[in-house]
Amino acid sequence: MQARYGVSAVDVVQQPRMTDGFKLALAWIGASLTALIVALAPLSASLFQGRYVPIGPDSFYHARRILDAVADPSSFFQFDPHMHVPEGSLVIWPWAYDYVVSLITRAAIALHLSDDPMAVLVHLPVLVFPLAIALVLVVCRALRLSVTATLLALLATAFFPLNQTLYGIGNIDHHFAEHLFVLGSLAAGLVWLRKPESAARALTTGVVLAMAPGVHPGLFVLQIPLLATFAILWLRRAPLPDTTRPFAIALIIGTACIAAPSLALRQGHFEYYTLSWFQVYIAACTGVLCVLLSRLPRSPGHAAVIAGTAAAMIAPIIGQILLARDFFTVSVEGMDQISEVQSVWLLWTRSGSIGYVAGMYTHLVLLLPATVLLCAWRLWRDREPSFILFWSACLLGLPMLLMQLRLQYFGSFALYVPWLVLLDGWAREHSVGRMKVKPSHVHAFTALALGLAYAYPVNARLFESHVVAGDPNYAVTSPLYAPLARACERNPGVVLANPDDGHYIRFHTRCDVIGNNFLLTRQHAEKVAFEHELLSLKAVDVPRRAPYVRYVYVRRDSMFFSTPEGTLEFAPGDYAALPDLPLVRELLNADATNLPAGYTLMYELRLNDAAGAPYARLYSIDATHKDP
């Protein structure tokens, strides 16, 4: 039959519809481009006087360790004799992150992508942000979210304010890599439990969990949700994967391989805060318990065997559990002054503004109690192993997010993905039957709610003024580091300074420092306290108390104030609210023509150039004036 215009019906070719896979690829590309844009927003904070600098004090320390290995891989150190002098200090951060990043940097230089190692380093977090987006996509697909809900999850991840910091240019601290392993371990576990008969997926899950402590020794906690999932399935008499044994073998052997290059392990350490025998032991405990749960049917006798085994395994680590409690409860002396260990509640009460907290966590933080209840309810109700793992991971991550700002990446995904699972599932269930709803309407409502929750923090983050190196004190004191570096090249020595400047000194010079802002071990706290003790002495007493000190760097404790408009005003001085320590006050106020005996003024910085009072000074101490 001829159509009216002479076209046969069989000649009409239907346009092919986009598959879900193609839509998801487009969603990932769009969210990744968004992530790259927001991660590059703080570029001005990482560019200083025409060169790249890290952002955040700890990033400076990682950069020093990485750059040394870039210049000479054999010089990579796990014991640092130049910090916490005179005895030096075992580097608590594992070898894998810094060493692998140094290899990536060397490869980029060898491929002529850049001839500046710092240019490669500062862009690395930005470039791996799309990997985090991809891992969230895998999680969403394992949870059977629709394409639209998955897109919302990807955008929520890209715009999440603290993710913008984690993956922001210059943030080369290891936290972004920790976040990748949080998402990676969850994605691997979900994919395995969706197809539990797959030995390859079981091995992959074991390897990912084994690699995680190579980035941070505390990432052994990522094994807890999977172990909890196995325990819940066992209690419910649900079948457990037959491929548990390959998983356990991969986890134990993989952890041993990751830990083998660690100096802490080779020295026989057994502690949670270094990559040591502790992590290998925990992997063995997880592997053994998972195998027991998968092999022993539920019965009173088997329950006694498993409980007895678990109790025997816990006994050797009780001491480490107590030490970890001190870290999580911020009981280490001086630790409560570090912003990244503040809890959500403390951030709220100290700032007096929910907007301040929402600026980091979004307004979804207001739903935290409801989110925890939602996850607990779904954990009780759901029977699928993959969903049990997901809700277990949320119930581990959310309390950690609440405890400390630096632990937010354990639970940031749980602020929005559970609600997407709930609303997307509800839309699917009610799209048929008597109570019909259009999924598009539910997704539009969800997008609007997320937009409202994200609007203020995203606007604040994207358009805020960025501080060089993330620390206003850095830019105004950085001219001191060049003369200090030259002095230490001629006469290596120890610098007495504010502990907050320790990482900057190590990055810019080859000088030794007494303390820095690491506060995880007893030695760390003791060194900070000792440095404060020295800065509280009279100048003439320092050589007697610490004869190894060759240089003294003093600066005002108070140098900036926040104006009502939200900008920083440079006004260094000795203020009653934050008074300078006695040695700082003495050396800053000293007449340059009448200095304490043995002290030589090397360099100084004055307010309004040479017209104002000194706000930072660098001294050397003559060795002949030191008591033996």
C-alpha positions as CSV (number, residue, x, y, z in Angstrom):
1,M,0.0,0.0,0.0
2,Q,1.3,3.4,-0.9
3,A,1.3,6.1,1.6
4,R,-0.2,9.5,0.7
5,Y,3.1,11.0,-0.2
6,G,4.4,8.0,-2.1
7,V,6.4,6.6,0.9
8,S,5.8,2.9,1.7
9,A,5.3,2.1,5.4
10,V,8.2,-0.3,5.3
11,D,10.4,2.6,4.2
12,V,10.0,4.3,7.5
13,V,13.0,3.6,9.6
14,Q,12.7,3.9,13.3
15,Q,15.4,5.9,15.1
16,P,17.3,3.6,17.4
17,R,16.8,4.4,21.1
18,M,19.7,5.1,23.4
19,T,20.6,2.2,25.6
20,D,21.0,2.6,29.3
21,G,24.7,1.9,28.9
22,F,25.1,4.8,26.5
23,K,23.0,7.1,28.8
24,L,25.2,6.1,31.8
25,A,28.3,6.9,29.7
26,L,27.0,10.3,28.9
27,A,26.1,10.8,32.6
28,W,29.6,9.9,33.7
29,I,31.1,12.2,31.1
30,G,28.9,15.1,32.2
31,A,29.5,14.6,35.9
32,S,33.2,14.1,35.3
33,L,33.5,17.4,33.4
34,T,31.5,19.1,36.3
35,A,33.9,17.5,38.8
36,L,37.0,18.8,36.9
37,I,35.6,22.3,36.8
38,V,34.8,22.5,40.6
39,A,38.2,20.8,41.4
40,L,40.1,23.4,39.4
41,A,38.2,26.3,41.1
42,P,40.8,26.9,43.8
43,L,43.6,27.3,41.2
44,S,44.6,30.7,42.7
45,A,45.4,29.0,46.1
46,S,47.9,26.7,44.4
47,L,49.7,29.3,42.3
48,F,52.0,31.6,44.1
49,Q,54.5,33.9,42.5
50,G,54.4,32.0,39.3
51,R,55.0,28.5,40.8
52,Y,52.7,25.8,42.1
53,V,52.5,25.1,45.8
54,P,50.6,22.5,47.8
55,I,47.4,23.3,49.7
56,G,47.4,22.5,53.3
57,P,50.3,21.8,55.7
58,D,50.2,18.0,55.4
59,S,50.3,18.4,51.6
60,F,53.6,20.2,52.0
61,Y,55.0,17.2,53.9
62,H,53.8,14.7,51.3
63,A,55.2,16.9,48.5
64,R,58.6,16.8,50.2
65,R,58.6,13.0,50.4
66,I,57.3,12.6,46.9
67,L,59.7,15.1,45.3
68,D,62.7,13.4,46.9
69,A,61.6,10.1,45.4
70,V,60.9,11.7,42.0
71,A,64.5,13.0,41.9
72,D,65.9,9.6,43.1
73,P,63.6,6.7,43.8
74,S,66.2,5.1,46.0
75,S,66.1,8.1,48.3
76,F,62.5,7.4,49.3
77,F,62.4,7.4,53.1
78,Q,60.2,5.8,55.7
79,F,62.2,7.1,58.6
80,D,62.7,10.9,58.7
81,P,65.7,12.0,60.6
82,H,64.9,15.6,59.8
83,M,61.7,15.9,61.8
84,H,61.1,15.3,65.6
85,V,64.8,15.8,66.1
86,P,67.2,14.8,67.6
87,E,65.9,11.2,67.5
88,G,64.0,11.5,64.2
89,S,60.7,9.8,63.5
90,L,59.2,6.8,61.7
91,V,56.8,8.2,59.1
92,I,53.4,7.0,60.1
93,W,51.9,7.4,56.6
94,P,52.4,4.1,54.6
95,W,54.9,3.9,51.7
96,A,52.4,3.1,48.9
97,Y,50.7,6.5,48.4
98,D,53.7,8.7,48.3
99,Y,55.9,6.2,46.3
100,V,53.2,5.4,43.7
101,V,52.5,9.1,43.2
102,S,56.3,9.7,42.7
103,L,56.3,7.0,40.0
104,I,53.3,8.6,38.3
105,T,55.0,11.9,38.4
106,R,58.2,10.5,37.0
107,A,56.2,8.8,34.2
108,A,54.5,12.1,33.4
109,I,57.8,13.9,33.1
110,A,59.3,11.0,31.0
111,L,56.3,11.4,28.6
112,H,57.0,15.1,28.4
113,L,53.6,16.0,29.8
114,S,55.4,18.5,32.0
115,D,58.9,19.3,33.1
116,D,57.8,20.6,36.5
117,P,57.1,17.8,39.1
118,M,55.0,20.2,41.2
119,A,52.7,20.9,38.2
120,V,52.0,17.2,37.9
121,L,51.5,16.7,41.6
122,V,49.0,19.5,42.2
123,H,46.9,18.4,39.2
124,L,46.8,14.7,40.2
125,P,43.8,14.9,42.6
126,V,41.9,16.8,40.0
127,L,42.6,14.2,37.3
128,V,41.5,11.2,39.4
129,F,38.2,12.9,40.5
130,P,36.4,11.2,37.4
131,L,37.5,7.9,38.9
132,A,35.6,8.6,42.0
133,I,32.6,9.5,39.9
134,A,33.0,6.2,38.0
135,L,33.1,4.2,41.3
136,V,29.9,5.9,42.5
137,L,28.3,4.9,39.1
138,V,29.3,1.2,39.8
139,V,27.8,1.4,43.3
140,C,24.5,2.9,41.9
141,R,24.3,0.2,39.2
142,A,24.9,-2.6,41.8
143,L,22.0,-1.1,43.8
144,R,19.9,-1.0,40.6
145,L,19.2,2.7,40.6
146,S,17.6,4.1,37.5
147,V,19.7,6.1,35.0
148,T,18.2,9.4,36.3
149,A,18.8,8.6,39.9
150,T,22.4,7.5,39.1
151,L,23.0,10.8,37.3
152,L,21.8,12.6,40.4
153,A,24.2,10.6,42.6
154,L,27.1,11.4,40.3
155,L,26.3,15.1,40.3
156,A,25.8,15.0,44.1
157,T,29.3,13.5,44.4
158,A,30.9,16.0,42.0
159,F,29.4,19.0,43.8
160,F,29.8,17.7,47.4
161,P,31.7,20.6,49.1
162,L,34.2,18.4,50.9
163,N,34.9,16.4,47.8
164,Q,35.8,19.7,46.1
165,T,38.4,20.1,48.8
166,L,39.6,16.5,48.6
167,Y,40.1,16.6,44.8
168,G,40.9,20.3,44.6
169,I,44.1,21.3,42.8
170,G,47.0,21.3,45.1
171,N,45.4,19.0,47.8
172,I,48.0,16.3,47.5
173,D,47.4,15.0,51.0
174,H,46.4,11.3,50.9
175,H,42.7,11.9,51.8
176,F,41.5,11.8,48.2
177,A,43.1,8.4,47.8
178,E,41.4,7.2,51.0
179,H,38.1,8.3,49.5
180,L,38.8,6.3,46.3
181,F,39.4,3.2,48.4
182,V,36.2,3.8,50.4
183,L,34.2,3.9,47.2
184,G,36.4,1.2,45.5
185,S,36.0,-1.3,48.3
186,L,32.2,-0.8,48.5
187,A,31.9,-1.1,44.7
188,A,34.0,-4.3,44.6
189,G,32.0,-5.8,47.4
190,L,28.6,-5.0,45.9
191,V,29.6,-6.3,42.5
192,W,30.9,-9.6,44.1
193,L,27.7,-10.1,46.2
194,R,25.6,-9.5,43.1
195,K,27.3,-12.5,41.5
196,P,28.7,-14.4,44.5
197,E,29.8,-17.4,42.4
198,S,32.4,-15.4,40.6
199,A,35.9,-16.2,41.9
200,A,37.3,-13.2,39.9
201,R,35.0,-10.8,41.7
202,A,35.9,-12.3,45.1
203,L,39.6,-12.0,44.3
204,T,39.1,-8.4,43.2
205,T,37.3,-7.5,46.5
206,G,40.1,-9.1,48.5
207,V,42.8,-7.3,46.6
208,V,41.1,-3.9,46.9
209,L,40.7,-4.3,50.6
210,A,44.3,-5.4,50.9
211,M,45.7,-2.4,49.0
212,A,43.8,0.1,51.1
213,P,46.1,0.1,54.1
214,G,48.9,1.0,51.7
215,V,47.3,4.5,51.5
216,H,46.4,4.9,55.1
217,P,46.9,2.2,57.9
218,G,43.5,2.9,59.3
219,L,41.7,1.7,56.1
220,F,41.6,-1.8,57.5
221,V,38.2,-0.6,58.9
222,L,36.8,-1.0,55.4
223,Q,36.7,-4.8,56.1
224,I,34.1,-4.2,58.8
225,P,31.0,-3.8,56.6
226,L,31.7,-7.0,54.6
227,L,32.4,-9.0,57.8
228,A,29.1,-7.6,59.3
229,T,27.3,-8.6,56.1
230,F,28.6,-12.2,56.4
231,A,27.5,-12.3,60.1
232,I,24.0,-11.0,59.3
233,L,23.6,-13.5,56.5
234,W,24.8,-16.3,58.7
235,L,22.4,-15.4,61.5
236,R,19.6,-15.4,58.9
237,R,20.6,-18.8,57.6
238,A,21.1,-17.2,54.2
239,P,23.6,-18.7,51.8
240,L,27.1,-17.3,51.8
241,P,29.4,-17.1,48.8
242,D,31.2,-20.3,47.9
243,T,34.0,-18.1,46.7
244,T,34.8,-16.8,50.2
245,R,38.0,-18.8,50.4
246,P,39.6,-17.1,47.3
247,F,38.5,-13.7,48.8
248,A,40.2,-14.6,52.2
249,I,43.4,-15.8,50.5
250,A,43.6,-12.6,48.4
251,L,42.9,-10.4,51.4
252,I,45.5,-12.0,53.6
253,I,48.3,-12.5,51.0
254,G,47.6,-9.1,49.4
255,T,47.8,-7.3,52.8
256,A,51.1,-9.1,53.6
257,C,52.5,-8.1,50.2
258,I,51.4,-4.4,50.7
259,A,52.9,-4.4,54.2
260,A,56.1,-6.2,53.3
261,P,58.0,-3.0,52.1
262,S,56.9,-1.1,55.2
263,L,59.8,-0.3,57.6
264,A,57.4,-0.5,60.5
265,L,56.6,-4.1,59.7
266,R,60.2,-5.0,59.2
267,Q,61.0,-3.5,62.5
268,G,58.4,-5.7,64.1
269,H,55.8,-3.0,65.0
270,F,52.3,-4.0,65.9
271,E,50.2,-0.8,65.9
272,Y,47.2,0.5,64.1
273,Y,48.7,3.9,63.1
274,T,51.5,2.5,61.0
275,L,51.5,-0.1,58.3
276,S,52.7,-3.0,60.4
277,W,51.9,-6.5,61.5
278,F,48.7,-5.1,62.9
279,Q,47.1,-4.7,59.5
280,V,48.3,-8.2,58.4
281,Y,46.8,-9.6,61.6
282,I,43.5,-7.9,61.1
283,A,43.3,-9.2,57.5
284,A,43.9,-12.7,58.8
285,C,41.1,-12.3,61.4
286,T,38.7,-11.0,58.7
287,G,39.6,-13.8,56.3
288,V,39.4,-16.6,58.9
289,L,36.0,-15.4,60.3
290,C,34.5,-15.0,56.8
291,V,35.6,-18.5,55.9
292,L,34.1,-19.9,59.2
293,L,30.8,-18.1,58.6
294,S,30.6,-19.4,55.1
295,R,31.5,-23.0,56.0
296,L,29.7,-23.6,59.4
297,P,25.9,-23.7,59.3
298,R,24.1,-21.8,62.0
299,S,23.8,-23.8,65.2
300,P,24.5,-23.2,68.9
301,G,27.8,-25.2,68.7
302,H,29.0,-23.4,65.7
303,A,28.0,-20.0,67.2
304,A,30.2,-20.9,70.2
305,V,33.1,-21.8,67.9
306,I,32.8,-18.5,65.9
307,A,32.3,-16.4,69.1
308,G,35.3,-18.0,70.8
309,T,37.5,-17.5,67.8
310,A,36.5,-13.9,67.5
311,A,37.1,-13.3,71.3
312,A,40.6,-14.9,71.0
313,M,41.4,-12.7,68.0
314,I,40.3,-9.6,69.8
315,A,42.5,-10.2,72.9
316,P,45.9,-9.3,71.3
317,I,44.5,-6.0,69.9
318,I,42.8,-4.6,73.0
319,G,45.7,-2.2,73.6
320,Q,45.5,-0.9,70.1
321,I,41.7,-0.5,70.4
322,L,42.3,1.7,73.5
323,L,44.8,3.8,71.6
324,A,42.5,4.2,68.6
325,R,39.8,5.3,71.0
326,D,42.0,8.2,72.1
327,F,42.4,9.2,68.5
328,F,38.7,9.0,67.6
329,T,37.7,10.8,70.8
330,V,40.4,13.5,70.3
331,S,42.1,12.7,73.6
332,V,45.7,13.2,72.4
333,E,47.0,16.4,74.0
334,G,46.7,19.4,71.6
335,M,44.7,17.5,69.1
336,D,41.5,19.4,69.8
337,Q,43.0,22.5,68.3
338,I,43.3,20.9,64.8
339,S,40.4,21.8,62.7
340,E,40.2,18.6,60.7
341,V,39.5,16.5,63.8
342,Q,36.5,18.5,64.9
343,S,33.2,16.7,65.1
344,V,30.1,17.9,63.3
345,W,28.5,18.9,66.6
346,L,31.6,20.8,67.7
347,L,31.8,22.6,64.4
348,W,28.2,23.6,64.8
349,T,28.4,24.8,68.4
350,R,31.7,26.6,68.0
351,S,30.6,28.4,64.9
352,G,27.0,29.0,66.1
353,S,25.8,28.6,62.6
354,I,24.3,25.6,60.8
355,G,25.2,27.4,57.6
356,Y,28.9,27.0,58.5
357,V,28.5,23.2,58.8
358,A,26.3,23.0,55.7
359,G,29.0,24.8,53.8
360,M,31.0,21.7,54.2
361,Y,28.5,18.9,54.4
362,T,25.5,20.5,52.6
363,H,22.1,20.9,54.3
364,L,21.7,17.1,54.0
365,V,23.6,17.1,57.3
366,L,20.2,18.2,59.0
367,L,18.8,14.8,57.9
368,L,21.6,12.8,59.6
369,P,19.4,11.3,62.3
370,A,16.7,10.3,59.8
371,T,19.4,9.0,57.4
372,V,20.8,6.7,60.1
373,L,17.3,5.4,61.0
374,L,16.6,4.8,57.3
375,C,19.8,2.8,56.9
376,A,19.1,0.8,60.0
377,W,15.5,0.1,58.9
378,R,16.6,-1.0,55.5
379,L,19.4,-3.2,56.9
380,W,16.7,-4.9,59.1
381,R,14.3,-5.4,56.2
382,D,16.5,-6.1,53.1
383,R,17.5,-9.7,52.3
384,E,19.8,-9.2,49.3
385,P,23.5,-9.6,50.3
386,S,24.5,-6.6,48.2
387,F,22.0,-4.3,49.9
388,I,23.0,-5.6,53.3
389,L,26.6,-4.7,52.5
390,F,25.6,-1.2,51.4
391,W,23.5,-0.4,54.5
392,S,26.3,-1.8,56.7
393,A,28.8,0.5,55.0
394,C,26.5,3.5,55.5
395,L,26.1,2.7,59.2
396,L,29.8,2.5,59.6
397,G,30.5,5.7,57.5
398,L,27.9,8.0,59.0
399,P,29.2,7.8,62.6
400,M,32.7,8.3,61.4
401,L,31.6,11.3,59.4
402,L,30.0,12.7,62.6
403,M,33.1,12.1,64.7
404,Q,35.7,14.1,62.8
405,L,35.9,16.3,59.8
406,R,38.8,14.4,58.3
407,L,36.8,11.2,58.4
408,Q,33.9,12.6,56.3
409,Y,34.9,10.6,53.2
410,F,33.9,7.3,55.0
411,G,30.3,8.5,55.0
412,S,29.8,11.4,52.6
413,F,28.2,9.1,50.0
414,A,25.7,7.9,52.7
415,L,24.3,11.5,53.0
416,Y,22.6,11.2,49.6
417,V,22.7,7.7,48.1
418,P,20.4,6.1,50.6
419,W,17.7,8.7,49.9
420,L,18.1,8.1,46.2
421,V,17.7,4.4,46.7
422,L,14.5,5.0,48.8
423,L,12.9,7.5,46.4
424,D,13.9,5.7,43.2
425,G,12.6,2.4,44.6
426,W,9.4,4.0,45.7
427,A,8.9,5.6,42.2
428,R,9.4,2.2,40.6
429,E,7.1,0.4,42.9
430,H,4.3,2.9,42.5
431,S,4.6,3.4,38.8
432,V,2.1,0.6,38.3
433,G,-1.1,-0.4,40.1
434,R,-3.8,1.7,41.6
435,M,-1.5,4.4,43.0
436,K,0.3,5.5,39.9
437,V,3.1,8.0,40.0
438,K,5.4,9.1,37.3
439,P,9.0,8.3,38.1
440,S,9.9,11.5,36.3
441,H,8.0,13.5,38.8
442,V,9.7,11.8,41.7
443,H,13.1,12.4,40.1
444,A,12.2,16.0,39.5
445,F,11.3,16.4,43.2
446,T,14.5,14.6,44.2
447,A,16.6,16.9,42.0
448,L,14.9,20.0,43.4
449,A,15.5,18.8,47.0
450,L,19.2,18.1,46.3
451,G,19.5,21.5,44.5
452,L,18.1,23.2,47.6
453,A,20.4,21.3,49.9
454,Y,23.5,22.0,47.8
455,A,22.7,25.6,46.6
456,Y,24.4,27.6,49.4
457,P,27.5,25.5,49.9
458,V,28.2,25.0,46.2
459,N,27.8,28.8,45.6
460,A,30.1,29.5,48.5
461,R,32.7,27.0,47.5
462,L,32.9,27.9,43.8
463,F,33.0,31.7,44.2
464,E,34.8,32.1,47.5
465,S,38.2,33.8,47.6
466,H,40.9,31.3,48.0
467,V,43.9,31.6,50.3
468,V,47.4,30.7,49.0
469,A,48.4,27.3,50.3
470,G,45.2,27.2,52.3
471,D,46.9,29.2,55.1
472,P,47.0,33.0,55.1
473,N,50.2,33.0,57.2
474,Y,52.1,31.2,54.4
475,A,52.2,34.0,51.8
476,V,53.2,36.7,54.3
477,T,56.1,34.6,55.8
478,S,57.3,32.7,52.7
479,P,60.2,35.2,52.0
480,L,61.9,33.8,55.0
481,Y,62.3,30.3,53.6
482,A,64.9,31.2,50.9
483,P,67.5,32.7,53.3
484,L,66.8,29.8,55.7
485,A,67.3,27.3,52.9
486,R,70.7,28.9,52.0
487,A,71.8,28.9,55.6
488,C,71.0,25.2,56.0
489,E,72.9,24.4,52.8
490,R,76.0,26.1,54.3
491,N,75.5,25.0,57.9
492,P,72.9,22.3,58.3
493,G,71.0,22.6,61.6
494,V,67.8,22.4,63.6
495,V,65.2,25.2,63.4
496,L,63.1,26.1,66.5
497,A,59.8,27.4,65.2
498,N,56.1,27.3,65.7
499,P,55.0,23.6,65.1
500,D,52.5,24.8,62.5
501,D,55.4,25.9,60.3
502,G,57.3,22.6,60.5
503,H,56.0,21.2,57.2
504,Y,56.7,24.5,55.4
505,I,60.3,24.5,56.6
506,R,60.8,20.8,55.6
507,F,59.3,21.5,52.1
508,H,61.4,24.6,51.3
509,T,64.7,23.8,53.1
510,R,67.0,21.0,54.1
511,C,66.8,22.1,57.8
512,D,65.7,19.9,60.6
513,V,62.6,20.6,62.8
514,I,61.7,19.7,66.3
515,G,57.9,19.5,65.8
516,N,55.1,19.9,63.3
517,N,51.3,19.5,63.3
518,F,51.4,15.7,63.2
519,L,49.5,14.6,66.4
520,L,48.9,10.9,66.3
521,T,51.5,9.4,68.5
522,R,52.9,10.2,72.0
523,Q,56.1,11.3,70.4
524,H,54.2,13.8,68.2
525,A,52.5,15.3,71.2
526,E,55.7,15.4,73.2
527,K,57.6,17.3,70.5
528,V,54.9,19.9,70.1
529,A,54.8,20.4,73.9
530,F,58.6,20.6,74.0
531,E,58.7,23.2,71.2
532,H,56.1,25.3,73.1
533,E,58.3,24.9,76.2
534,L,61.4,26.3,74.3
535,L,59.3,29.2,72.9
536,S,58.3,30.0,76.4
537,L,62.0,30.4,77.6
538,K,64.2,33.5,77.6
539,A,66.5,33.7,74.6
540,V,69.6,33.1,76.7
541,D,68.2,29.9,78.1
542,V,67.4,28.2,74.7
543,P,71.0,27.1,74.0
544,R,71.3,25.4,77.4
545,R,67.9,23.6,77.1
546,A,68.3,22.5,73.4
547,P,72.0,22.9,72.4
548,Y,71.3,21.4,69.0
549,V,69.2,24.3,67.9
550,R,71.0,26.4,65.3
551,Y,68.2,28.6,63.9
552,V,65.2,30.3,65.5
553,Y,62.2,31.4,63.4
554,V,59.6,33.5,65.3
555,R,56.4,35.1,64.0
556,R,53.3,36.6,65.5
557,D,50.7,34.1,66.5
558,S,47.9,36.6,65.4
559,M,48.4,38.0,61.9
560,F,44.9,38.1,60.3
561,F,41.4,39.0,61.3
562,S,38.1,38.3,59.6
563,T,36.3,41.4,58.6
564,P,32.4,41.7,58.8
565,E,32.5,41.3,55.0
566,G,34.2,37.9,55.3
567,T,37.6,39.0,54.0
568,L,40.9,38.7,55.8
569,E,42.7,41.7,57.1
570,F,46.5,41.6,57.6
571,A,47.2,43.1,61.0
572,P,50.0,41.3,62.8
573,G,50.4,42.1,66.5
574,D,50.7,40.7,70.0
575,Y,47.1,40.5,71.1
576,A,45.6,39.6,74.4
577,A,43.2,37.1,72.9
578,L,46.1,35.1,71.4
579,P,49.3,36.4,73.0
580,D,52.8,35.5,71.7
581,L,54.9,33.2,73.6
582,P,57.7,34.8,75.6
583,L,60.6,33.9,73.3
584,V,58.6,35.1,70.3
585,R,57.8,38.4,72.0
586,E,61.4,38.9,73.1
587,L,63.0,38.2,69.7
588,L,60.4,40.2,67.7
589,N,60.7,43.2,70.0
590,A,64.5,43.1,70.3
591,D,66.5,46.1,69.1
592,A,68.5,44.9,66.0
593,T,71.6,46.6,67.5
594,N,71.3,45.0,70.9
595,L,70.4,41.3,70.4
596,P,70.6,38.6,73.0
597,A,74.1,37.1,73.3
598,G,74.9,34.6,70.6
599,Y,71.9,35.6,68.4
600,T,72.4,37.0,64.9
601,L,69.5,38.4,63.0
602,M,69.5,36.8,59.5
603,Y,66.2,38.1,58.0
604,E,63.1,39.9,59.1
605,L,59.7,40.9,57.7
606,R,58.1,44.1,58.8
607,L,54.6,45.5,58.4
608,N,54.3,48.0,55.6
609,D,57.8,46.9,54.4
610,A,60.5,48.7,56.4
611,A,58.2,51.2,58.1
612,G,56.4,49.0,60.6
613,A,57.2,46.7,63.4
614,P,58.7,43.2,62.7
615,Y,56.2,40.4,62.5
616,A,58.6,37.6,61.6
617,R,62.3,37.2,62.2
618,L,64.9,34.5,61.5
619,Y,67.9,34.2,63.8
620,S,71.0,32.0,64.0
621,I,72.6,31.0,67.2
622,D,76.4,31.1,67.4
623,A,77.7,27.7,68.4
624,T,80.4,29.3,70.6
625,H,77.8,30.7,72.9
626,K,76.2,27.3,73.6
627,D,77.0,25.5,76.8
628,P,78.6,22.1,76.4
